[in-house]
Amino acid sequence: MIHEIKPRSYHVEYSDCVPRQGDIVFLFSKGAICCRVEDNKLILPKLEEITSLDGVEMRYLFAIDDERFYMPSAIYESEWNIPEGFEMKDPGILRMVGPRHLAFATVTAQQLCLWYEQNVFCGGCGEKNVHSPTERACVCPKCGLVVYPKISPVVIVAVTNGENLLVTRYKDRPIRRYALVAGFVEVGESLEDTVRREVFEETGVRVRNIKYYKSQPWGFTSTLLSGFYCDLDGDSEIVIDDKELSEAIWLPREEIPPADSEVALTSEMMEMFRVRSPLIY
């Protein structure tokens, strides 16, 4: 999956450190990423390649091994120009290009950039926030409200019925490949309760034997995914939620397409069922 970057190590702890030559600087604009791609390899601009940011404070994000990553504290594109040799690209490319640690870093940086954009001002009193010098947090200098990065919990659910897997297709989305039941955890819900509710709301079936599989940070949507396998409980008739889904079916194991990507938890969970992996039994 995109966050699995071993043998490299992701260092998320915050440090109020000054950038140096060779450090990578992320530039984002309306969801697009400043980069270039050569031979399917993602290349990101380094500090010394960005001449339009003289005098602009750099905000430390995180490190992978000894490689440090920053973004300008002035987050709007009016504050900078695209460095020579780079262009703005859709983040969808991060599902396809390597090296994986840079794709993961870019997705995570974009998640943080969005959070900073949404927290320029205090949600309590409207004062302009400042950044904490000791932790990754926006702090209101007037009322003292402290805000940390937003991460929304989501469940991904593989419902099995013997040799069949419950798969869905989302409605009104450009990606048409099969997916699994998924949904956000609501206030006051456990992850297991969310599994039961989301499966029933989207497909009308009930489940039992809920088993946790694995989690995945998914920076594309600022979510933390928790994967579960479970068994059908009772009637297998599907009653589809046509507001969210265009299709929901029991797909026989032998008809499940082989995984074409190692990026997402959904793909891995479907592949584990397809190949009868002992990890899920």
C-alpha positions in Angstrom: 0.0 0.0 0.0 1.1 3.6 -0.6 2.2 4.1 3.0 4.3 0.9 3.2 7.7 2.3 2.4 10.1 0.0 4.2 13.1 -0.1 4.5 12.7 3.6 4.6 11.4 5.2 7.9 8.7 7.9 8.1 9.4 10.4 10.9 6.2 12.3 11.7 7.4 14.1 14.8 7.3 17.9 14.4 10.5 20.0 14.5 10.8 23.8 14.1 13.9 23.5 11.9 15.3 25.7 9.2 15.4 24.2 5.7 18.7 23.5 3.9 19.7 23.0 0.3 18.5 19.6 -0.9 15.3 19.7 1.2 12.2 19.1 -0.8 9.5 21.8 -0.9 5.9 21.0 -1.9 3.9 23.5 -3.9 0.2 22.9 -4.3 -2.5 24.9 -6.2 -6.2 24.0 -6.4 -5.4 20.4 -5.6 -2.6 20.1 -8.2 1.0 19.2 -7.4 4.2 20.9 -8.6 6.4 18.1 -9.9 7.6 16.4 -13.1 7.6 12.8 -14.1 10.5 11.1 -15.9 10.4 7.4 -16.8 7.5 7.0 -14.4 9.6 8.5 -11.6 8.2 11.4 -9.5 10.6 14.4 -9.2 9.8 17.1 -6.7 11.4 20.6 -6.5 14.2 21.2 -4.0 14.6 24.4 -2.0 17.4 25.8 -4.2 15.2 25.3 -7.4 12.4 27.6 -6.1 13.6 31.2 -6.7 10.2 32.9 -6.1 10.1 32.1 -2.4 12.9 34.3 -1.2 11.8 35.7 2.2 8.9 33.3 2.5 8.9 31.2 5.7 9.2 27.5 5.2 7.1 25.2 7.3 8.6 21.8 8.2 6.3 18.9 7.5 8.1 15.5 8.2 11.1 13.5 7.2 11.7 10.1 5.5 15.0 8.8 6.6 17.3 11.8 6.4 15.2 13.5 3.6 13.3 16.5 4.9 10.0 18.0 3.5 8.7 21.5 3.7 5.9 23.7 2.3 5.8 27.5 2.2 3.8 29.1 5.1 2.3 31.4 2.4 0.1 28.7 0.9 -1.5 30.5 -2.0 -0.1 30.2 -5.5 0.0 34.1 -5.8 3.0 33.9 -3.5 5.1 31.8 -5.8 5.9 30.8 -9.4 6.3 27.3 -10.9 10.1 26.5 -10.9 11.6 25.9 -14.4 11.3 22.3 -15.6 8.3 21.6 -13.4 4.5 21.7 -13.9 1.3 21.3 -12.0 -0.1 17.8 -12.2 -3.3 16.0 -10.9 -2.7 14.0 -7.7 -4.1 11.0 -9.4 -0.7 10.3 -10.8 0.5 9.3 -7.3 -1.4 6.0 -7.7 0.9 5.1 -10.6 4.3 6.7 -10.2 7.3 5.9 -8.0 9.3 5.8 -5.9 6.6 4.9 -3.4 8.1 6.9 -0.5 7.8 10.1 -2.6 4.3 9.3 -3.6 3.4 8.7 0.0 5.2 11.9 1.1 3.3 14.0 -1.5 -0.1 12.6 -0.5 0.6 13.3 3.1 1.9 16.8 2.4 -1.2 17.6 0.4 -3.3 16.5 3.4 -1.4 18.8 5.7 -1.6 21.7 3.1 -5.3 21.4 3.0 -5.5 21.4 6.8 -3.4 24.6 7.0 -5.6 26.3 4.3 -8.7 25.5 6.3 -7.3 26.7 9.6 -5.8 30.1 8.8 -8.3 31.7 11.2 -9.5 30.5 14.5 -12.9 28.7 14.4 -13.8 30.0 17.8 -13.2 33.8 17.6 -12.0 34.5 14.1 -8.5 35.7 15.0 -5.7 34.7 12.7 -3.9 31.5 13.9 -0.2 31.1 14.5 1.7 27.8 14.3 2.9 26.2 17.5 6.7 26.2 17.7 6.7 22.8 19.5 4.1 20.7 17.8 2.0 20.4 14.6 -0.9 22.6 15.7 -2.6 25.9 14.9 -3.0 28.1 17.9 -5.2 31.1 18.4 -3.2 33.9 20.0 -6.4 35.5 21.3 -8.6 32.8 22.8 -6.0 30.0 23.0 -7.9 27.4 20.9 -5.5 24.7 19.7 -6.4 22.8 16.5 -4.6 19.6 15.4 -4.7 18.0 11.9 -8.1 16.5 11.0 -8.2 12.8 10.4 -11.5 11.1 9.8 -12.0 7.4 10.5 -13.4 5.2 7.8 -14.2 1.5 7.6 -13.5 -0.7 4.5 -15.6 -3.9 4.7 -15.1 -7.2 2.8 -18.3 -9.2 3.3 -18.0 -12.9 2.4 -20.6 -15.4 1.6 -18.9 -18.7 1.0 -17.0 -18.4 -2.3 -18.6 -15.0 -3.0 -17.5 -11.4 -2.1 -19.8 -8.5 -1.8 -18.5 -5.8 -4.2 -19.9 -2.4 -5.2 -19.6 0.4 -7.7 -20.0 4.0 -6.5 -22.5 6.2 -8.2 -21.4 9.3 -10.1 -17.7 8.7 -9.7 -15.2 8.5 -12.6 -13.5 5.3 -11.2 -15.6 2.4 -12.4 -13.7 -0.6 -10.9 -15.2 -2.7 -8.2 -14.9 -1.6 -4.6 -15.9 -2.7 -1.1 -18.5 -1.3 1.2 -17.0 1.7 2.9 -18.2 4.6 5.1 -17.3 7.2 7.8 -17.5 6.4 11.5 -20.2 8.5 13.1 -20.1 10.2 16.5 -20.5 7.7 19.3 -19.9 4.6 17.1 -17.4 1.9 17.5 -15.6 0.6 14.3 -17.6 -2.6 14.5 -20.9 -0.8 14.8 -19.9 1.3 11.7 -19.3 -1.9 9.8 -22.7 -3.3 10.6 -24.5 0.0 9.8 -22.7 0.8 6.6 -23.1 -2.7 5.1 -26.8 -2.7 6.0 -27.4 0.9 4.7 -25.6 0.3 1.4 -26.7 -3.2 0.6 -29.5 -4.3 3.0 -27.6 -7.3 4.3 -26.4 -8.1 7.8 -23.0 -9.4 8.9 -21.4 -11.4 11.7 -17.9 -12.6 12.7 -16.3 -9.1 12.2 -12.5 -9.5 12.0 -10.1 -6.6 11.9 -7.5 -6.9 9.1 -5.3 -3.8 8.7 -5.3 0.0 8.6 -4.1 2.6 6.1 -3.6 6.4 6.3 -5.3 7.8 3.1 -4.1 11.3 2.6 -6.2 11.8 -0.6 -9.2 12.3 1.6 -7.7 13.0 5.1 -8.9 9.7 6.4 -7.7 6.7 8.3 -9.0 3.5 6.8 -9.7 0.4 8.9 -10.2 -2.8 7.0 -12.5 -5.6 8.2 -13.6 -9.0 6.9 -16.9 -10.4 8.0 -19.5 -13.1 7.0 -23.0 -12.8 5.8 -25.5 -13.2 8.5 -28.8 -14.5 7.1 -30.5 -13.5 3.9 -28.1 -12.8 1.0 -30.6 -10.6 -1.0 -29.2 -7.2 -1.8 -31.2 -4.1 -1.4 -29.0 -1.4 -2.9 -28.7 2.2 -1.7 -29.1 3.9 -5.1 -28.2 7.3 -3.7 -24.6 6.1 -3.2 -24.1 3.0 -5.3 -24.8 2.1 -8.9 -24.2 -1.6 -8.3 -23.8 -4.1 -5.5 -23.4 -7.8 -6.3 -22.1 -11.1 -4.9 -19.0 -11.7 -7.1 -17.7 -15.3 -7.2 -14.0 -15.7 -6.2 -12.9 -16.8 -9.6 -14.5 -13.7 -11.3 -12.7 -11.2 -9.1 -10.1 -9.3 -11.3 -6.5 -9.6 -10.1 -5.3 -6.5 -8.3 -3.8 -4.0 -10.7 -2.4 -1.7 -8.0 -0.6 -2.0 -4.7 -1.6 1.4 -3.5 -5.0 1.0 -1.8 -6.3 -1.1 1.1 -9.5 -2.0 -0.9 -7.4 -3.6 -3.7 -5.3 -5.5 -1.2 -8.3 -6.9 0.7 -10.0 -8.0 -2.5 -6.8 -9.7 -3.7 -6.4 -11.5 -0.3 -9.9 -13.0 -0.8 -9.3 -13.9 -4.4 -6.1 -15.8 -3.7 -7.4 -17.4 -0.5 -4.7 -15.8 1.6 -4.3 -17.6 5.0 -3.9 -14.1 6.5 -7.7 -13.5 6.4 -8.9 -17.0 7.6 
